[in-house]
Every structure is written in C-alpha cells, then in structure tokens.
Amino acid sequence: MRGLTALRLPRLSPGKRRAKGRRKIAGMRALVRPALWALPPFAAVAGAAWFWFAGPLPAILAQAWDGAIATTADAGFYIGEVYLEGREHTPRAAIVKELNLDRGAPILAFSPDDARRKLEALGWVQEATVSRHLPDTIRIRLVERVPFAIWQRDGDFVLIDSKGDEIAGARVDRHVDLPLIVGADAAHHATELVTMLSAEPDLAARVTAAVRIGGRRWDLRLDGAVVVKLPETDAGAAWSRLAAMDRESALLARNVLGIDLRLPDRLIVRVPENVAPKRETVPEGGGTATTVAHET
C-alpha cells in the first residue's frame, strides 16, 4: 500500500464556470417569451402561470442553485487538492476518469457518496472512503483487493483475490509469480484452499499451481515439479501430515516426482525409475505407511 499522494487534475477557469451557468439560464428565458406573445391576454396570463409552475420553474430554480454554487467557488470553496491514499494497483488514470473532477470546480457540488460508488466499481478497489474538507481539499482512501492467484478458465487467465472474486481489468502478466489454479469451479473454492494452505505456511510458499479435479479435490504442484494429490475429504489433515513428514525427514528435498495422499493410512511417493525400487515402510507403533513407487 502506498502513502498519501496528490492527484493531478485538469484546471477549470473561473470564466468557464460562470459562462456555463449564464448560458443555461438564458436558454430557459428564450423558451418562455415566444410562447406567451402568441396567446390572447387572459390565456397568456393563465398559460404563463401554468407554464411557470409546471414547466421551467423547477428548472430555473435548479439553475439558480447551480449559479449560487458556482459563486461559492469564486469565494474560495473550490477543488484545489485531491489526496489519495492506499493506491498500489489501481491505475491513476482510471481514478481521474471516474471522478471527472476539475481543479477550480465548486467543491460544494462534489458528492463524496457518488465518488465512493464510482471508485468501488473499479476492479481493484474493495472499499473506498471519500471525504470533503472545506474550503478546497478532497481526501480519498482506498482498500485494494489482494491478488491471490491466477485462475485458468476456459483457456483464459484472470486474476482473483482470496475470496475467488475476479479482479476486473487486472493485468495477469504483472503477477506471474502468483500460483495458478485450474478448473471450472476452482475460484469458488479458493477461500477454503487458502485456509487449508495457510495452516502450513512454509509448505504453502512452495505451491505454484492447484488443479481442481472433478469438482471434488485438489492436485497441488510444489516448486513447479512435485505433484501432490490431496484426498476428497480431510484434505487439511493430509496437508498437515505431509508438512510434518517433510520437517522430520526432508521428504521434498529428495528426488520426488509426486506424492499421493488420497489414502488415509498410506503415503505413496513416486520417484524416477533410476532412483529406488518399490518398497514400503511402516513406522513403529503404527501411523502412516510410506510406499515408494517408480513413476510409470
């Protein structure tokens, strides 16, 4: 997360601000005069009264309000500085475009709620806080989504957060160090996967890919090479069992191609053909048996 920075905004001159208000009010007057001259006297009076209250009056009042707001900018209540905090991934240009602010525009015409809604519609933004500080300052604080993984979906790659929500507009090529998850429903199970992996942080740091198998279980790839097959049920227990064995015997430091954890009482380690013959070891006092098998 980055600290406080100032947004660079286009500048709106006081002359343009006042001219815009004068053009709107003059246009409303031009609509009223021709219609009244074409009517008989009584009808003109009645028509003018009806037209005034039902037609242009609300619009003219609105224009008068706009004009009053514009004069407050001349009195010093204008947008001078916009300070932004918490931006790391959200493009600065996207923020400026969504806010559509001009330096020198009336700050009283600025709606913090509208700005917040616009910012929270941006892909990277999880939460936005917008406040107005008179006479001339706007402060924005962003809480951005934390990228968790790259999701491969129907041949496309998108960035997701730990909740499995897509981060719209995010560039995947800037986050190639993140793990890859594969499968139609993989993103929907990202939260439970994160919870399970985080129980063993040292081992979790070595996960480079997770493949959802049949919508039921995960295959994990460690260090880009070792495939770990997790069971459909009690995957967390199996994951912790693998971490414990690696701490005790440095299992993953060996020439291992794959580890099958799908059987609750047995761990199958697959190695290259030239490493070791097939054998089985059972720890004293019971526990998990380890079978070493050649890769076929």
Order of alpha helices (4+ residues) and beta strands (2+ residues): beta-alpha-alpha-alpha-beta-alpha-alpha-beta-beta-beta-beta-beta-alpha-alpha-beta-beta-beta-alpha-beta-beta-beta-beta
